[in-house]
């Protein structure tokens, strides 16, 4: 399957639907107080850039976001692909686009928080294949045992 990944507003019905599906997917996997979700309205803020993957028919099949934390730190947020397209490298395409923009913005480190447990194995494999490594708690997330943390150091080319 061929997908295109582009920066888009999350304030579209099909992107809202993806985020709702992500939230529903996450709900049974860990206690709600340890789920650090952004609403689509928060995702539309000036500190967050949202990427949407679309198939040949322009259907939204995945999303992810880069949240800027000032300085040279960025955070990967709201990564999700429809179950029907999993295993077809849509998540990789989204993560590659996020990483490339982070490099363009001269960020030197990307971090992310994801869940622990059986339901997160595919996400861990995606992050690890994309060069992320496990690390300790990041930003202001609690080290609760319900979260796994990853980081990726970015080589920023000198000009």
Secondary structure, 3 states (H helix, E strand, C coil): CCCEEEECCCCCHHHHHHHHHHHHHHHCCCCHHHCCCCCHHHHCCCCEEEEEEECCCCCEEEEEEEEECCCCEEEEEEEEECHHHCCCCHHHHHHHHHHHHHHHCCCCEEEEEEECCHHHHHHHHHHHHCCCEEECCCCCCCCCCCEEEEEEECCCCCC
